[in-house]
Amino acid sequence: MDTSAPLNFEDPVYLLVFQHVPVERTAQLIADVTGAAVSTGWVASLLPEAESLVADSVNLIRALLVMGHILHADETTTRIGATRRWLHVACTEFLTLLHLAPRSRAGADMGGVLPHYRGVLVHDSLSLYAGYAACTHQLCGAHLIRELTAAEEDFPDQKWHQQIRWALAGLNKHATRVRNAEITEIAPDALLLHLEAFHQGIKVGLSKHPRAEGRKQSTARNLLERLRDQAHDVLRYADDPRHVPFTNNSGERALRPVKTQLKISGCHQSEHGARAWLTVRSYLDSARKHGISAFEAIHRAFTGNLWMPPIEQTA
């Protein structure tokens, strides 16, 4: 390796994990900019080294997520070679933890957060999350709004979907005003108006879409039954508007870098490499949520000054 110009070990890791530059292009970029002729094998070897260096920080991130009042959980697909794999995230406003595992309750458990969590878990309606009975739940309102909009497209002559969507969106407007300190609480008359519209819309919808024989039901019927049977989990944001969010946007945002990685760099070539990338990305995203730049966070890991999340911030 020609070291005619200074080269820091954190530079390739920054390019690989935060800028989504593939290994081959990272090696070429380093050669072009610094004059150091590095091998792709050397570049790739830095990722597991970085994973080891940030391990203590990520372990604390995991512990703090368990202690949080609000937790967002989500999942998406990624690829390792030609194989589709599932990726899970658990995150808050301040912390992110990504892990590779099957799309199952056991897979979600592997992150080490959800089995021990006791706060409010914000998620979509995927059935695996329902098994976490020790915590309370908030179903993502944005997902429900999209499902209601799809129902309107399927049944334009019916009105129940519009009424339920109006109730959910209206309550969210009031809840947002509470979080922004514009009002101290959702006014009782406004709360009653929207709750009555919500429950009445479900009642009308169920009458329009009666249960079919057998276990398989229509999409509309399944949506309506979920809204009816999990009403407390749908409306929790209105019960605690200061703290409980309406959507799972935080979880979805935490997964976007993975999709960006696939688009720019392509799939990971090994499970070990994918796990290392996700661990380092968890560290970087958490540090950035605390105002630490990605490059500074990596630099600190490689120079013995590892960034650690503050213990007092667990929400």
C-alpha positions in Angstrom: 0.0 0.0 0.0 1.5 3.3 -1.1 1.1 5.8 1.8 2.3 8.9 -0.1 -0.6 10.8 1.5 -2.0 10.4 5.0 -4.9 7.9 5.2 -7.1 7.4 8.2 -8.8 4.1 8.8 -12.1 5.9 9.5 -12.2 7.3 5.9 -13.2 4.0 4.2 -15.7 3.2 6.9 -17.3 6.6 6.5 -17.6 6.0 2.7 -18.9 2.5 3.1 -21.5 3.0 5.8 -22.6 6.6 5.6 -22.0 7.6 1.9 -23.0 4.1 0.6 -20.0 3.9 -1.7 -19.2 0.2 -2.8 -16.0 -1.4 -1.7 -14.4 -1.2 -5.1 -15.2 2.4 -5.6 -14.0 3.3 -2.1 -10.6 1.8 -2.9 -10.5 3.7 -6.2 -11.6 6.9 -4.5 -8.9 6.6 -1.8 -6.3 6.0 -4.5 -7.4 9.0 -6.6 -7.5 11.4 -3.6 -4.6 10.3 -1.4 -2.4 8.3 -3.7 -2.6 5.3 -1.4 -3.1 2.1 -3.5 -5.3 0.1 -1.2 -6.8 -3.3 -1.9 -10.5 -4.0 -1.8 -9.8 -6.7 0.8 -8.2 -4.2 3.1 -11.2 -1.8 2.7 -13.6 -4.6 3.4 -11.7 -5.7 6.5 -12.2 -2.3 8.2 -16.0 -2.8 8.5 -15.8 -5.7 11.0 -13.1 -3.8 12.8 -15.4 -0.9 13.1 -18.2 -3.2 14.3 -15.9 -4.3 17.1 -14.9 -0.8 18.1 -18.5 0.5 18.4 -19.8 -2.6 20.3 -19.9 -1.0 23.7 -21.9 2.0 22.4 -24.4 -0.2 20.6 -24.9 -2.4 23.7 -25.8 0.7 25.7 -28.1 1.8 22.9 -29.9 -1.5 23.2 -30.3 -1.1 26.9 -31.5 2.4 26.7 -34.1 1.5 24.1 -35.5 -1.1 26.5 -35.9 1.6 29.1 -37.7 4.2 26.8 -41.3 5.4 27.2 -41.9 5.3 23.4 -40.4 2.8 21.0 -40.8 2.6 17.2 -40.5 -0.8 15.5 -40.5 -1.6 11.8 -39.1 -4.1 9.3 -38.2 -4.2 5.6 -36.4 -6.4 3.1 -32.7 -6.4 2.2 -30.5 -8.7 0.1 -27.4 -10.8 0.8 -26.2 -12.0 -2.5 -29.2 -13.4 -4.4 -31.2 -14.1 -1.1 -33.9 -11.8 0.2 -33.5 -11.2 4.0 -35.4 -9.3 6.6 -34.2 -6.3 8.5 -35.7 -5.0 11.8 -35.3 -1.7 13.5 -36.1 -0.5 17.0 -35.6 3.3 17.5 -36.6 6.4 19.4 -36.0 10.1 18.7 -32.5 9.7 20.1 -31.4 6.1 19.3 -31.4 3.6 16.5 -30.8 -0.2 16.5 -30.8 -2.2 13.3 -30.5 -6.0 13.1 -30.8 -8.8 10.5 -33.2 -11.6 11.3 -36.2 -13.5 9.9 -39.6 -11.7 9.7 -41.0 -13.4 12.7 -41.5 -13.0 16.5 -38.3 -14.9 17.0 -36.5 -12.7 14.5 -37.7 -9.5 16.2 -36.6 -11.0 19.6 -33.1 -11.3 18.3 -32.6 -7.5 18.5 -32.6 -7.9 22.3 -35.1 -5.0 22.8 -38.7 -6.1 22.3 -38.8 -9.1 24.6 -37.9 -6.8 27.6 -39.8 -3.6 26.6 -42.6 -2.3 28.8 -43.5 1.1 27.3 -45.6 2.1 24.3 -44.6 0.3 21.1 -45.5 2.1 17.9 -45.7 -0.1 14.8 -47.8 -1.2 11.8 -50.3 -4.0 12.2 -48.0 -6.9 11.5 -49.1 -9.8 13.6 -45.7 -10.5 15.2 -45.9 -7.3 17.3 -49.2 -8.4 18.9 -47.3 -11.1 20.8 -45.6 -8.5 23.0 -48.2 -8.3 25.7 -45.9 -6.7 28.4 -46.0 -3.4 26.6 -48.9 -1.2 25.3 -49.3 -0.5 21.6 -50.0 2.3 19.1 -50.8 1.2 15.6 -49.4 3.5 12.9 -52.1 6.0 11.9 -50.5 6.7 8.5 -50.8 3.0 7.6 -54.5 3.1 8.7 -55.1 6.2 6.7 -53.7 4.5 3.6 -55.8 1.5 4.1 -58.9 3.6 4.5 -58.0 5.5 1.3 -57.7 2.2 -0.5 -61.1 1.1 0.8 -62.6 4.3 -0.6 -61.1 3.5 -4.0 -62.6 0.0 -3.8 -66.0 1.2 -2.5 -66.5 4.8 -3.7 -70.3 4.7 -3.1 -69.8 4.1 0.7 -68.9 6.7 3.3 -67.7 4.8 6.4 -64.1 4.9 5.3 -64.2 8.7 4.9 -65.8 9.1 8.3 -63.2 7.0 10.1 -60.4 8.7 8.3 -61.8 12.1 9.2 -62.0 11.1 12.8 -58.4 9.8 13.0 -56.9 12.8 11.1 -59.0 15.2 13.2 -57.8 13.8 16.5 -54.2 13.9 15.2 -54.6 17.6 14.5 -55.7 18.2 18.0 -53.0 16.0 19.4 -50.4 17.9 17.4 -51.6 21.1 18.9 -51.1 19.6 22.4 -47.5 18.5 21.5 -46.8 22.0 20.2 -48.1 23.5 23.4 -50.8 25.4 21.6 -53.4 23.9 23.8 -53.1 21.9 27.1 -55.4 19.0 26.1 -57.9 17.9 23.5 -61.1 19.6 24.4 -63.7 17.0 25.7 -66.4 18.0 23.1 -63.9 17.7 20.2 -62.7 14.3 21.6 -66.3 13.0 22.0 -67.2 14.2 18.4 -64.3 12.4 16.8 -64.6 9.2 18.9 -68.3 8.9 18.1 -67.6 9.4 14.4 -64.8 6.8 14.6 -67.0 4.1 16.3 -70.1 4.9 14.2 -68.1 4.6 11.0 -66.8 1.2 12.0 -70.4 0.1 12.9 -71.7 1.2 9.5 -68.8 -0.4 7.7 -69.3 -3.7 9.4 -72.9 -3.7 8.4 -71.9 -3.2 4.7 -69.3 -5.9 4.9 -70.7 -8.9 6.9 -68.5 -11.8 7.8 -68.1 -14.5 5.1 -68.3 -18.2 5.8 -64.9 -19.7 6.6 -61.8 -18.0 8.0 -60.8 -15.9 5.0 -62.4 -12.4 5.1 -62.4 -9.5 2.7 -59.7 -6.8 3.1 -62.4 -4.3 4.1 -63.8 -6.6 6.8 -60.3 -7.4 8.2 -59.6 -3.6 8.4 -62.9 -2.9 10.1 -62.5 -5.7 12.6 -59.0 -4.5 13.4 -60.2 -1.0 14.0 -63.0 -2.3 16.2 -61.0 -4.9 18.2 -57.9 -2.8 18.6 -59.5 0.6 19.1 -57.5 1.3 22.2 -54.3 0.7 20.3 -55.5 2.8 17.3 -56.5 5.8 19.5 -53.8 5.8 22.2 -52.2 8.9 20.7 -55.4 10.7 21.6 -55.3 9.4 25.2 -51.7 10.6 25.6 -51.1 13.3 23.0 -48.0 14.8 24.6 -46.0 11.6 24.2 -47.6 9.0 21.9 -47.1 9.8 18.2 -49.8 9.2 15.5 -47.4 7.5 13.0 -44.4 5.2 12.9 -42.5 7.7 10.7 -39.4 7.4 12.9 -39.2 3.7 12.3 -39.7 4.1 8.6 -37.0 6.9 8.4 -34.5 4.7 10.2 -34.9 2.0 7.5 -34.4 4.4 4.5 -30.6 4.2 4.6 -30.8 0.5 4.0 -32.8 1.0 0.8 -30.4 3.7 -0.2 -27.5 1.3 0.3 -29.2 -1.3 -2.0 -29.8 1.3 -4.7 -26.3 2.7 -4.7 -24.0 -0.1 -3.6 -26.2 -3.1 -4.3 -26.6 -6.1 -2.0 -24.3 -7.2 0.8 -22.1 -10.1 -0.2 -22.1 -11.9 3.1 -24.2 -12.0 6.3 -21.2 -11.2 8.4 -20.6 -8.0 6.3 -24.3 -7.1 6.4 -24.4 -7.4 10.2 -21.2 -5.3 10.6 -22.7 -2.6 8.3 -25.9 -2.5 10.4 -24.1 -2.3 13.7 -22.0 0.6 12.6 -25.0 2.3 11.0 -26.9 1.9 14.3 -24.0 3.7 16.0 -23.8 6.5 13.4 -27.5 7.2 13.3 -27.7 7.3 17.1 -24.8 9.7 17.3 -26.2 11.9 14.6 -29.5 12.2 16.6 -27.4 13.8 19.3 -25.7 16.3 17.0 -22.5 14.3 16.3 -21.6 14.1 12.6 -21.1 10.7 11.1 -17.5 11.3 10.4 -16.8 12.6 13.9 -18.5 9.5 15.4 -16.4 7.1 13.3 -13.2 9.1 14.0 -13.9 8.9 17.8 -14.4 5.1 17.5 -11.0 4.6 15.8 -9.1 7.0 18.1 -10.2 5.5 21.4 -12.8 8.2 22.2 -16.0 6.2 21.4 -19.2 8.2 21.5 -21.6 6.9 24.1 -25.3 7.8 24.3 -26.2 9.8 27.4 -28.0 7.6 29.9 -30.5 10.2 30.9 -32.0 10.3 27.4 -34.1 7.2 27.1 -37.4 8.6 25.6 
